[in-house]
């Protein structure tokens, strides 16, 4: 009861928390096109759906072909909770727990559901001019479906008149997205994506660049149509981003995590972020929360930085001079390696 009471006190200085990183709620749901509802077609689609999910979770196109997954690929329904037909697609819901367990047993590193929200400034250039794809437009459907297919939380600008004036080919081609940053603030995204796409000889091609914090990624993609091009871009983003956040099997250890500057809203946000790490709240002291987590320090840091927390130097503990040789001067303190400290 004392712990609950202290949590309630956190709501008194309630601060607004802009939630940036997004939880991908449909990460374990995969849609695969089918030509019919025949058993052979269904089984093939289930296999493709498993391949798609493995790529979403690992960021590695070759991961699904791992020999350790051979038995699972023979019978993907081992990790399927339900499936059904919707239009010309088979919609497959995989069970998160059994899927993750099977993939970890196969030695694969996994990327969780908490992923960077990406704001996409996507410009289609044709002989008739350039057009910015905005949220709610018919052309946005292909981008949204491609992002869902590759497990990425995507946001699109409204593409109103002011934004169309900013999203010019010159601004999108600039080495730094200076002209787009101010217009992007209203969307509270973690990453900024710029894409310049054009159709040439019946084939769509694109140059893309992504900024996430201080990191930058870039590349080229192509596709037979806009949907194929969008999928190629989202696939490339998944493969580039996943290595930053995957959790390698056996890398997790018991860590103490201290968070400073918490309020009730931030506590709720932390519960969501720390859920994959079996977090246990140990104490509340003022605005400091102390957790016990089972995690890789590097992956935990990546998730907390994504949530805009800053790491602070670890607290130190005294060193017993009697444990050192007499000819050495004993340091006064040494950092604790099992304690991570962050603050807002």
N, C-alpha and C positions, 0 to 999 in steps of 0.2 A: 504493500500500500504506500509505503514511503517513496518507493521508486516511481509509482504512478503519479503521486502528488507532485513530485519534482518535475515530471514530464509536463504536467498541467501548468506549472509555473512558467514553463518555456513559452507558453502562448501569450503571456502578458506583454512582452516587448515584441509582439508578432511583426515580423518583417516580411515583405513580399519577396518570394524566391522565384526567379525566372528559371523555369525548368527547361534546360536545353537538350541534353541527351534524351533520347526517346526509347521507350520500351516497345519492341516490335511484337505486338500481341498476336499476330498471325504468322510468326516465324516458322511454326511447325505445320502450317497448312500449305499444301502444294497443289496447284492446278496444272494438269497436263492435258493437251488436246487429244481426242480420240476420234477415230473414224467410225466406230460402232461400239455397241455394248456387249460384243461377243467376249467370252472368257479369255481368249488369246489376246485380244486387244487390251482388255482390262489388265491382264498380268504384265503385258509389256509397259503399259502406262504406270503401273505400280513400281516397276523397276526404274523407269525414268524419274518418277517422283522421288524415289530414294536417292538417286544420283543427284538430283537438284538440291535436296535437303542437305546431303553431305557437303556439297560445295558451299551452300549458304553458311554452314556451321564451321567449316574449316578454312575456306578461302583457297582451297587447293583443288584444281580440276582433276588431278590424278588420284585424290584420296579415295574416291568411291571404288577404284579398281584395286584397292589394297587386298592382298591375299587373305588378310585377317577378317575381311568382310565377305568372303566368298559365300559362307552359309547364309548370311543375312540377305545377300543379293538374290539367292535362290528363292527365298521366301520372305519378302519385305513385310508381309502381314504380321510377322512377329512383333513389330514395333508400331503397327497401325492401330489406332483406336477406332476409326470409322472412315468410310469412304462412300461417295455417292456421285451421281451424275448431275451436272448443271449445264444445260445447253450441249455444246459439243466438247465439253471438258469433263475429266474425272477429277473430283475434288477429294484430296486425301488429307486426313488429319492424323499426324503422327503423334504418338505419346511422348512427351518431352523426357520424362524420367527414363523410360526403357530405351529410348533412342540414344540419349546422352550416355547411358551406361554401356550400351553396346559399342558405341564409337570409342569411348575411353578404353574399354577392354581391348579394342583393336589398336590401341596406341596412338589415337589421333588427338590432336590439340583442338579445342573447341572455342568458339566465339559465342558469348552469351547473348541474351535478348536486349541488353542495354547498349545501344549503338548511337553513334553521332548523327544528329539530325542534319540533313544536307539540304541547303537551299540551292536550287538549280536555276541559273540564268541560261536558258536554252534558246538560241537564235537560229531559226531556219532561214537560209539564204537561197533565193531562187532568182531566175531572170527578171522576175517582177518586183524584186526588192527583198528586204529582210523583215521577218516577223518574229516577235517575242512570244514564246508559249507561256500562257498564263493559266492560273488555277481556274478550273471551270470550263475551259475551252475544250472543244472536241479533240484537238490535237494533244491535249494533256493526258488523255486516257492511256495512250501507248507508254508514256513515261511512267505513270503511276503503276501500271501493270508490270512493267519491266522492273521497277524498283521493288515491288512486292515479290516478284519472282526470284530476285537475287537477295532478298532479306535486308533491304536498306530503307530507312525512314526518310522519305523524300518530301520536300516542300517546294512549292512553286510560287512565284510572285503573282500579284493580281494582274500585272501587265496593264496597269492604267496608263493614262497619257504621260504622266510624269516619269514612270518607269520605262516606257518605250523611248522617251527622249534620252534616258540615261544608258539604256542597254543598246548602245550602238555597236556596230562591228569594230570600230576603233577602240572603244572601251573594253570590249570583250577580248580583243587581241593584245591589250597592253600587258607588259610583263608583271605588273602588280594591279590588282583589282581596285585601285584607289577610287575610281569613279563609281564603283558599285557598293562600296562598304557602307556608306551612309544610307543608301536605299535599302540595304539588307538588314539593318538593325531592327526594323519593325517585325521581322519574322523570327527572331530569337533562335537562330540555327547555330550549330557548332562548326559546320564546314560550308565553304562557299565553292560551288561548282559552276564553271562557265563552259558552255559548249557552243561551238560554231559548226553548224551542219549545213551541207549543201548537196544537191542532187546533180550528178554528172553522168550522162550516158545511161540513165536508168538505174544507177547505183548511188546509194546515199553514203556519204563520207563525213567524218567529223573530227575536229581537234578538240580535246577537252583538257581542262586544268582544274585541279582541286587544291584548296587551301584549308588545312586543319591545324589551327594554332600556328606554330612556326614552321610546320612541315608543308611541303608542296609536292604534288604528284601531277603528272601530265602524260598524255598519250594520244593515240589516234585509234579510230574505230571505223568500221564500215558495215553495211547491211543492205540487203536487197530492197528493203522498204524502211519506213520510219520506225515501225515496231521492232524490226530486227536490229536496226541501228541503236535504238534505245536499250535493248537488251545487251548488246555488245558493250556499250558504255557502262551500264550498271554491273555487268560481270567484271569488267576491268577494275571498277571501284572496289568491289567486294574483295578481289584478289590483292589489291594494294593495301586496303585498310585492315583486313583480318589479322595479319601478322602483328599488328600493334596491340591487339586485345585478346588473342587466343590464350587459353589456359592449358598448358602442357600437362599430360598425365604424370602424377607423382611429384609435381612441382609445388603442390600446396603444403603449407606448414601452419602450425598454430601461431597466430600473431595477435598482439594487442593493438587495437586501433583507437586512438583518441581524436575526437573531433571537437574543435573549439568554435564558438560563435553560433551555436545551434538555437533554434526556436522550434515551435511545434510543427510548422510547415517543413522546416528542414529535417526534422526528425522523420516525418513521413517520407520525404524524398530519400533519406538514407536507408530506410527500411527496404525500399524498392531496389536501390543500388546494391545493397549488401546481401540481398536474399540469396544469390547464387553461392555465397561464401559461408553459409550456415552461421550467420552472425548471431551472437548472443549479447544483449545489452547487459553490462556488468554494473555500471554505476552512472549517476547523474550528479555532477557537481557544478552548480551555477549553469553556465552555458556550455559546459564540457560534457560530452558523452564518451563513455569508454566501452568498447566492444571487444569480445573475443571472436576472431574470425579464422577460418581455415582457407588460406589463399596463398597464391604466389605473390610475393611483395611487388614484383614488377607489374603483374596484371592488375593488382589492386590499385597501384599508383595510377595506371592508365585510366581505370574507371573513375577514380576520384578527380583526377585532373579534368576528365571529360565533363564532370559535374561542376567544374569551375572552383574546386577547392585548391588551396595552396599548401604544399608541404612545409612544415616548420622543422628546425633542427631537433633531433631527438633529445629527450631528457637524459641526463647522465647519472650514473650510479658510482658511489665511492669505490676505490680500489684499496684492498688491504695491503699495506706495504710489507707485511710479514710474509706475503706469498711471493715476493720478488727477491732475487739475489741482493745481498747487502751492498754490492758495489754499483747497484743501479738506483737511480733516483726514481721514486715511485710517483707516477702521475696521480693527480688528485681525483680525476674522474675518468670514466670510460663510457661510451654510448652503449645503450642496450639495443642489440640487433633485432630483438623480437618485438619492438614497439615502434609503430608508425604514428606520426602526429600530423594532422591536417587542420586547416582553419578556413573559414570563409573570409 
